[in-house]
């Protein structure tokens, strides 16, 4: 673990939600999480963000195979949010389960074998957004598939002993409101990302021993 002078290291993994599609620099949930934890007295910095808009778990694994993955670095906090693009493209849930399991194994390794350093976020239900409505998406059917993918990432998280951050239910309540969305009417704005960061930081504080210097 890093010394007190250097502080703790945070690794953010995912797709457009982790990248912060549609918001300005500093407004994504990883940046807001970093800020909140520092204000709470936990000195931490986001050392790396590995995220691209449109990434499926398969594309993420491909990126993993092409990178050195930080030369054996370990991290004190890792967030992982992947799966919405698998669902959007109609991928087989069994493929998602296999690939998400492989990614979770790598996360555990990068967390130094400390499972409580890893926070898996559930997939937001984009089907409630105005963008989805413009595409004629069936809200109920979309929700069923989202739930099936979330059942998988929740199960994998439980097996690994990871923290699981349930954000889907709340997103279904407010994700259809334009005042909570970015200009594309699909991705969240800073307000929703702040709620996610607050949930993760609250969980991290309750488990502060996993973030101690």
N, C-alpha and C positions, 0 to 999 in steps of 0.2 A: 504494500500500500504506500501511496505517496506520503511524503513528509508534510508536516503542518504548514510549512512555508509555501510549498507548492500547491497545496489544496487537493481536492478530489477531482477525478476525471469522469466525464459524462460522454456516453456514446449514443447517438440517436440514429435509429435504423427504421427505414420504411419507404413510403411512396409519397404522393403529393401532399398528404396530410402532414407528414413529417417535414417535407421540404418547405411547407408554408406557401403553397400555391395560392395566389390571389391576395396575399398580404405583403406589407413592406418588411424590410429587414428589422428584426427584433420583435416582430409580432407573432411569429409562429409559436406553437406550444413548447418546443424545446428551448427557445430563447427565454420565454416567459417562465418556464420551469427553473432554468438556471438562475434567473433574477430572483424569483420567489425564495429559492433555497438560500441564496446568499443573504437576502434580507432576514431570513430566519436564523442566520448565524452559521450556516453550513457553507463553507467556501468551496465552490465547485465551478468548473468551467466545462463547456461543451468542447471537447477536444476534436471530435470528428462527427460529421453528419453524413451518413451513406443513405441517400434517398433520391429517387427520381420519379417524376410524374409518369404514371402509367405502368410502373413496375409491378409485375406479378411475382409470386414466390419463386417461380422458375427463373425469371430474369434476374432476380436478386441473387439467386444461387450462382448464376452465370457470372455476375459481377464479382461475387466472392471468389470464384475460381481464377479470375483475372487480376486480382489485387493481392498485395502482400499481406493485407489485413493486419497492418500496424506492427509487424515484426514481433509477434508474441506479446504485445501490450495487453495489460488487463485494465479493466475499468471498474469504478466504484458504483456506477449507475448506468444501466442500459435501458432504453425504451425501444419497444418493437411494435410496430403497427403495420401489418401487411395482410392483404386478402381481398380488398375491395375490387381490385382489378381482375383477380381470378373470378370473382362472382360476376362482375360486369361482362366478362368475356365468355361466361358459361363454362368455365373449367370444371372438370370432374372433381367433386369434393375429396375423393380418395387421393387424387394427385396433390391437392392442396394439403391434405393431412400429412402425406409423406414428405413433401417439401418443407412444410412449416416445422415438422419434427427435426429435419436436418438443420434448419436455421436455428431452432431453439438449442440444439446441441452445440452449435458454434457459439451462441450467446453465452451459454453456461461456461464454455471454455474461456471466453473473453472476460467473463466475470470472475475469473480465478476460481471457478468451482463453487462460488457463493450464490446460490439460487435466488436469494432475497435481494440481490442487487439488480435483478431483471424485472422490468415492468412491461407486461404485455397489455396493450389497449385493444378493446373490442372494436370491430369494424363499424363505423357510423353507417346508418341507413340513408344513403343518398337518394333513395326513392321518394323521400318526402319533400325534396327540394323543387323549386319552380323549374329548374333545368329538366328534371326527370318528368315533370308534368308536360313540358313542351315536347318531350320525346314520346309521349303516350305510354309511359311506364305504368304497369299495374302495381299500385302501391302495396296491396296485400300479398301478391305473389312475390314481389321483390323482397318484402319483409321476411317471408318464409325462407327464402334462400339465404338471405343475410344471417338469419338465426341459425341455419344449419352450418354455415361457415364459422360463426362465432362459437357454436357448440364444439367445433373441432379445435379452435385455438384455445378455448377455455380448458378442454380436456388435456391438451398437450401441456399447457401451462401448469395445470394441477399435477401432472405426472413429474414435471421437472421441479416443482416446488416454487414456481415463479409467482410474483404478485400479479393479480389480474385486475385491470382497471376497466370497469363496466361503464362505457360512455354512450352506448347505443340507445338505451331507453330515453335518456335526457335529450339526445339528438332528435329522436322522433317527435319530441314535444316542441322543439324550437327550431329545428333544421329547415322548416318550411317557411320561416319568416325572413323576409328580405333584409330586415335590420340586423340579422345575425349572420348574413352571408356576404361573401365577396362579390365583386361585380359580375362574375360569371354565373351567379345564382346557383352554384353547385358546391363550391368549397366554402368552408367556414371563414368568418372574419376573425379579427383579433379577440372579440368578445367570447366566442365559443372556445377558441384556443386557450384563453385565460382560464376558463372553467376546467378544461382538461389538465392544465398545469397545476391548478389549485388542488384537484383531486389527487394527482400523483404526489405533489409536495406534502399533502396531508398524510398520505400513506407512508411516505419516506420519513417524515418526522416521527410517526408512531413507531417506526422501525429504525430509529436513529443509530442503533448500535451497528447497523450495516453501513452507515455513512460516517462513522466516527474516524477521527484522525489518529 
